[in-house]
């Protein structure tokens, strides 16, 4: 299974670095006032205030399980996330840590949830129909209601050729009309081992390729800027988890590289801030054995470290 981010981090002085009283969702950036930050600490999810205070554990996944890739609901009351052993499932938990609930049946691999901006649907990757090592026969982007019902696919990329690709990291446009996702081809895909971003309408129509296969785009989480004009993504580098951060317009124009980090420096995406003035991400820094949280301007300037410890994909929630 790809894209299983493992993160531990402590947030410090975040409110002093990113200003404007707004909040962001890692997979559907929505305007609002700053709420709490949800993140992964070893195998569990924690929340913390944006000034680093009030750190609190949400729930323990249990022996042999891992919780990861949390995403806030637009109203800031609930968090969707993946809980994994060998396979994953989508769960939700209230901001208070109560009401833990699995969405959908057990049996298939369901991962990487992303809450729709209207709060009524969740996009996720469904993987099923048998597996060979780390690759499932079928992988598609699905939508379901927030109670786990009415699940339906919006892609059919692996229907005609099982084991040809993995689909990952669906992210909603702020208006809820489109999603961006990544396709990672297997050796039997066309082209073999290619990786690219695709955009599709929420009803499953209008699928189109956004980046060329040669760019190797889309390793890790994706995000859409609050104004809908940019898509944020990572391009894989020479080694696992190495790479750089890019943006592109939803029509495929305006490709821009924001960072230039030498291998083997780890780089992982977080999100845009909802006012569109900052991007959060994590990377290794001098003197630390683990990646830390950083922010930068959307043009790649004004890079600042705002956290310590092992850090991947911070997700800011809106104030309730």
N, C-alpha and C positions, 0 to 999 in steps of 0.2 A: 504494500500500500504506500502511495506517495503522499507527500504533503502532510505528514503527521508532526506538526511543530511541537517541540518539547521546550517549555519555557519556565524560567523562574526569574522574577525580577522585583526590585523594590523601587517605588517611585518616590522621588524627592524633589521638592521645589518646582513641581510642574506648573502650578498656577502662576509662578513668577516668570516662567519662560514663555508660556503660550497664553496670551491675554485676549480679552474681547468678550468673555462671558459666554462662550459657545461650547457645544459638545459635538463629538463625532462618533459615528458607527463605522467599524472597520470595513463593513461590507455594504453599507447603504448610508452614506453621509447625509445627515439630517440636521437642519438648523435647530438651535435650542440653547438653553443655558447649561453650563457645566454641571454634570452630575458626577457619579463615581466611575472609577475605572475598574474593569474586570480583567483578570489576567490569570495565567496558569503559574502555579508554584509547585514544582515537582509534578505530582500526579493529580493535584486538586486545583480547584478554582478559588480565587480570592477576589475581594473587592477592596478598594481603598479610595479615600478622597483625593481630589486632584492636588492637594497640598502635601500629600504623603501621610496624612493622619487617618485614623479610623480603620486600619487594615483589619480585615475580617475574613475568615474562611467560610465559604458557602456550603460545601458538602464534601464528604469523603467518598471517592468512587468505589472503595472496597478493594480487597486484596486482588492483585493481578489485573486491575483496571486502571485506565488513565482518562482523565477529562481534559479536553483541549478545545481550541478554536472557538471561544465564546463570542456571542454576538447579541448586543442589547436589542430589546424591542423598542420601537420608536417612542413609546410613552415612558420608558425607563423603569418599568415595573418587573420585567421578566428577562431572563437570559436564556438563549438557545445555545447548545454546545454539543460536541460529540463525545461519547463515552465509548472507549475501545478496550477490547481484549485482543483476540486475533482479528475480529471484525468490529465495526463501529455501529452505533445507533445514535439517533438524535434525541436529545433530552431537553427539557426546560426546567428552570428553577426560578423561584421568585427572588427579587432583590434582597429580601430578608433572609434567604436561605431555606425557606419552607416551600412546600408544594412541589417537590421533585417529581418529575413525570417523564416517562418515555413516550415518544411520539411514533406511532406506526408499529407494525408487528416486528417481532424478532425474526432473525433468520438471514436477511440480506444485510449487506454492508451499506449503511446510510451515514453520511459524514458531511462535514463542512457546511453547516447550516448558515443561511443568510436571511434575516428577517426583511420582508418587503416593507417599503416605506409606509404603506397604508396599514401595517400591523395585522393584516388578515391572512397572510400566506408566508410560508418559509420555503426558500429554494434550498436544495441539497443535492449531493451526488449520490446516486444509488448504484451499487455494484453487486452483481449477482451472476447466477448460471455457471458456477464452478470457477476454479482458479488454477493457474499454473504459477507456482511460486508466489510472486507479489502482484500478479496481474489477473484480474477477473475477466471472464468471457464477455460480459456486458457491463458497460458503464455509461450512464446517461445523466443529464440534469433533470431533476424532478421538481415539481411544486406540490405542496400539500397545505391544507388548512392548518391553523395553529393548534387544533385539537388532534392532529395526526391523520385526519380523514381526507378523502377526495384526492388522493395522490395521483398525479398524472405526469407523464414525461413531456418535456418540451423539445428534446433532441432525439435523434435516431441515428447517431453516428456509427455505433457499433452493431446495429441490427443486422446488416448484411454480411459483416465480417467480424465474428467474435474474436476476442483476444487481439484486436488490432490497435486499441487505444485506451487510454484512461482520460476521463474528464474531471476537471477540478475547479474549485474556488469560484463558483458563481457569485457575481456581485451585481446588485440592482442599480440601475440609473435612479437618480433622485426623484424622477417623476413616476417611477414604477412601471414604465412602459417597455423597458428593455433590460436585458442582462448581458454581462460580459462573462466569459468563462474561458478556461484554457483546455487545449487538447494536447495530450502527450502521446505520440504514436509509439507503438512497440516495434520490434524489428520486422514484424509482418505488416505494419501499417504503410501508408503511402503519403509522404515519403517515409522510409524507415527511420525511426527514432526522431522524427521531426516534432517540434513543439511550436504552437502558435495560439494567439488569442482569436476568439470568435465572438460576435455579437448576435443576439437573437431577440425577437419580440417576445413578450411574456406569454403570448398565445401560441408560441412555437413557430410562427411564420417569420420570414425575412432573415433567415440565418445567413451570415456572410463572414468571411475570414477577414480579420482586422490587421494582422501582422504577417509578414512572410515567414515561412518555415525556417529560413536561414537565420533569422534573428534569435531563435531559441527563447522566445518570450513566454513569461507566465509562470515561472517557478515560485510557488507560494501564493499568498493572498493577493487579491486584486481590490481596487477601490475606484470609485467614481467621484470626481470633484463635486462640491455642493451645487455649483452652477450647471453641472452636466456637460461642461466643455472639455474635460480631460479625464482620461483613464490612467490610473497609476498601476505600474507593474514592475516586476523584477526580471532581468535577463540573466540566465545562468552563466556562470563563469567556468574557470578551468577545473575547479574541484567542487565537490558536493558542498552546498550551502554558500559557496562563493558566488558573487554576482554584483550587478549594479542596478540602480533604480532609474526608470524611464517614465515618461508620460507620452501620451498620444491622443489626438482628437478622435472622437467616436466614428468619424468618417474615414479614419486611417491616415490622415495628414498630420503634419507637425510633430513627427517623432523627435523626441528630445532626451538625451542622456543627462541625468542629473548628478550622478556620482561616478567616480573613477577610482575604485579601490583595488589594490594589488591582491593577487591570490596569496595565501588562502583565506583572507579576511572574510568572516561570515557577515552576510548582509540579509536581513529579513524585513519585510514591509509591515507597517502598521496601517496608517490611513491618512487621509486629508483631515485637517481641522475643518469644522463646518463653516467657518468664515472664509475658507479657501486660502488663508495666508500662511499655513504651515503644513508640513508633512511629517508624520512620526514614522520612525523606523528603528531598527536595532542593528548594532554591529559591534565587533571587538574594538577595544581601545587599548592604548599603551598602558601597561602595568596591571591589566585585569585579565584573569583567566576565562572570563565569560563576557558575552555581548551585553551591552548596556543600551538603554533607550536614548535616542537622539531626536532632535527636531531640526528641520531646515526649511527655508523658503521654497516655494514651488519651482524656482529657477535653479535650485541646488546650492544657494548661498546661505550664509548665516547659520552654519551647522553648530549646534550646541548639544552638549550632553546634559540630560535631565534625569537620569536614573542610574542606579548601580545594580550589580548582580546579573545573573543570567536572564536575558530578556528577549522575548519574541512576540511580535504582533500585539501591542497594547490596543485595547478597545475602550474608547471613552463612551459613556452612556449619558443620555440627557437627564437633567434634573426633573424630578417628579413634581 
